[in-house]
Amino acid sequence: MMEPGRICIISRGSDAGKEVVVNEASDNNFVIVSGEKVKQRRINIKHLEPTPRTGAIIVPVQSEKPKKAAPKKKADEKK
């Protein structure tokens, strides 16, 4: 099981070769990871190659897009 703060390299998938930091253990086979070029997500530990390095936990800031306001209804519209 990987401990939080462990730096790993993703070995499979579209993000293969990118460095990530383990943020927390989800269960026995999965961990939550994040990185500079990788969104925070849950990943199988079989897809990670741990390095001997440890680092700070990276939690990317999710910029929320402002929600579009619903068009105002005209109350008592007279014709």
C-alpha positions in Angstrom: 0.0 0.0 0.0 1.3 3.5 -0.8 1.5 6.2 1.7 0.4 9.8 1.1 3.2 12.0 -0.2 4.9 9.2 -2.3 5.9 10.4 -5.8 5.0 7.9 -8.5 5.1 7.7 -12.3 2.0 6.5 -14.1 2.9 3.5 -16.2 -0.3 2.9 -18.2 -3.0 4.8 -20.0 -3.1 8.2 -21.6 -1.1 9.8 -18.7 1.8 7.2 -18.9 5.1 8.7 -18.0 3.7 11.6 -15.9 4.7 12.2 -12.3 2.0 12.3 -9.6 1.8 12.5 -5.8 -0.3 10.1 -3.8 -2.8 12.2 -1.8 -4.7 9.5 0.0 -5.5 5.8 -0.1 -9.0 5.1 -1.4 -9.0 1.3 -0.6 -6.6 -1.6 -0.9 -6.1 -1.3 -4.7 -6.8 2.4 -5.4 -5.3 5.7 -4.4 -6.1 9.4 -5.1 -3.4 11.1 -7.0 -2.7 14.5 -8.5 0.0 16.3 -10.3 0.9 19.3 -12.3 -0.2 17.8 -15.6 -2.7 15.3 -14.2 -6.1 16.0 -12.8 -6.8 14.7 -9.3 -8.3 11.3 -9.7 -8.6 7.8 -8.4 -6.1 5.3 -9.9 -5.3 1.6 -9.5 -1.9 1.1 -7.8 -1.0 -1.4 -10.5 -0.7 1.5 -12.9 1.8 3.3 -10.7 5.6 2.9 -10.3 6.7 4.3 -7.0 9.9 6.3 -6.8 12.1 6.5 -3.7 11.2 10.2 -3.4 8.4 11.7 -1.3 7.0 15.1 -1.6 4.3 17.5 -0.6 0.7 16.5 -1.3 -0.5 18.3 -4.4 -4.1 19.3 -4.5 -4.9 21.2 -7.7 -7.3 24.1 -7.4 -10.4 23.3 -9.4 -11.4 26.6 -11.0 -15.2 26.6 -11.0 -16.8 28.2 -14.0 -19.5 30.7 -13.0 -22.9 29.3 -13.6 -25.0 31.2 -16.1 -27.9 32.9 -14.5 -31.3 31.6 -15.6 -33.2 34.1 -17.6 -35.5 36.2 -15.4 -39.1 35.5 -15.9 -41.3 38.5 -16.3 -44.0 38.3 -13.7 -47.4 39.7 -14.7 -46.4 40.5 -18.2 -49.1 42.6 -19.8 -50.0 42.6 -23.4 
